[in-house]
Amino acid sequence: MHLLKLFSFDGSENRVQEIKDVLMKHFQKRLDDESDHLWDEGILDQERLDQLRTKDLHAEK
């Protein structure tokens, strides 16, 4: 709701791109932090990454 309200005040392309960049950086950092944690705990390693590379994760539920 907050984002929708924000867009109603200034919906310029520059503002939209700025918000997209901020959100992308935020979620990329969270993903990086979680990946680092999994790697450090030994849950994720190069072998597992290689296995995941060939899987269609969207097809599994």
C-alpha positions as CSV (number, residue, x, y, z in Angstrom):
1,M,0.0,0.0,0.0
2,H,2.8,2.4,0.8
3,L,4.4,1.9,-2.6
4,L,1.1,2.5,-4.3
5,K,0.7,5.7,-2.4
6,L,4.2,6.8,-3.2
7,F,3.6,6.3,-7.0
8,S,0.4,8.4,-6.8
9,F,2.6,11.4,-5.7
10,D,5.4,11.0,-8.1
11,G,5.0,8.5,-10.9
12,S,7.8,9.7,-13.1
13,E,10.0,7.2,-14.9
14,N,13.0,8.3,-13.0
15,R,11.3,7.8,-9.7
16,V,10.0,4.4,-10.7
17,Q,13.4,3.3,-11.8
18,E,15.0,4.5,-8.6
19,I,12.5,2.5,-6.5
20,K,13.0,-0.6,-8.7
21,D,16.8,-0.2,-8.1
22,V,16.4,0.1,-4.4
23,L,14.2,-2.9,-4.2
24,M,16.4,-5.0,-6.4
25,K,19.5,-4.1,-4.3
26,H,17.6,-4.9,-1.1
27,F,16.4,-8.4,-2.2
28,Q,19.8,-9.2,-3.9
29,K,21.5,-8.5,-0.6
30,R,19.1,-10.8,1.3
31,L,19.7,-13.5,-1.3
32,D,23.4,-13.1,-1.1
33,D,23.3,-13.2,2.7
34,E,21.2,-16.4,2.8
35,S,23.4,-18.0,0.1
36,D,26.5,-17.2,2.2
37,H,24.8,-18.7,5.3
38,L,23.9,-21.9,3.5
39,W,27.4,-22.2,2.0
40,D,29.0,-21.6,5.4
41,E,26.7,-24.2,7.0
42,G,27.7,-26.8,4.3
43,I,24.1,-27.0,3.1
44,L,25.0,-25.5,-0.3
45,D,28.2,-26.4,-2.2
46,Q,29.4,-26.5,-5.8
47,E,28.1,-30.0,-6.3
48,R,24.6,-28.9,-5.2
49,L,24.7,-25.8,-7.4
50,D,25.6,-28.0,-10.4
51,Q,22.6,-30.3,-9.6
52,L,20.2,-27.3,-9.3
53,R,21.5,-25.9,-12.6
54,T,19.9,-28.7,-14.6
55,K,16.6,-28.8,-12.7
56,D,13.4,-27.1,-13.7
57,L,12.4,-25.7,-10.3
58,H,9.2,-24.2,-11.6
59,A,7.9,-27.6,-12.6
60,E,8.2,-29.0,-9.0
61,K,5.6,-28.3,-6.4
